[in-house]
């Protein structure tokens, strides 16, 4: 982290720095919530909810 951020600033990669910082912040927040023993949702359930209707449509097409 201490090596990557100055490099991004020096090369003027503002978008990359923004994405890097956002992902780092997300990781920190998730880690804090996990350490507080809060119930975190499973990402696979969200992915399944999104793609389940498409799966059913494709299944019906190929029957």
N, C-alpha and C positions, 0 to 999 in steps of 0.2 A: 504494500500500500504506500509506504513512504518512498518507494522507488518509482512506482507507476504514476502517481499524481504529478510530481514535478516534471516528469517526462511528457505527460499529456499537456501540461500548461506551456512548456517550452515549445512544443510543436504546434501549439494553438489548435488542438483538437477539442473544441468545446463540446461537441455532441458526444464524443466518446467519454469525456470526463463526466458529463451529465448522466449517461447510462451507467458508467462505473460507480458513480456516487449513489445513484438510485438503487442499484442492486446491492451495494454494500449496506446501505441504510435498511433495505428490506431484510437482509440477512441478520443484521443486528437486532431489529425489532422482533423477528421470529425467534431468535435465540433468547431474548429477554422474556418473551411470552412463554417459551418452553421452560425456562428456568423458574418462572412463577407457577409452573404446573397448571397452566390454563389449558383447557381443551381446544386444540387447534383442529380445524377441518382437514380432512384428507383431500389432497388435490385430485386424486383419482376419481373421487365421487363427482366432482365438478366436471371433469372431462367426460365421464360416463353420461352425465345428464345432458351434456351438449350433443354428444355424438350418437346417443341411443336412437333418436328419431331417424337419423340418416341410415343407421344400421338396419332398422326395421323396413325402411323404404327399399333399400338395396336388396334385402332378403326377400321381400315380396316380388320384386322385379324378376329375380332369378328362380322363383318357384315354378 
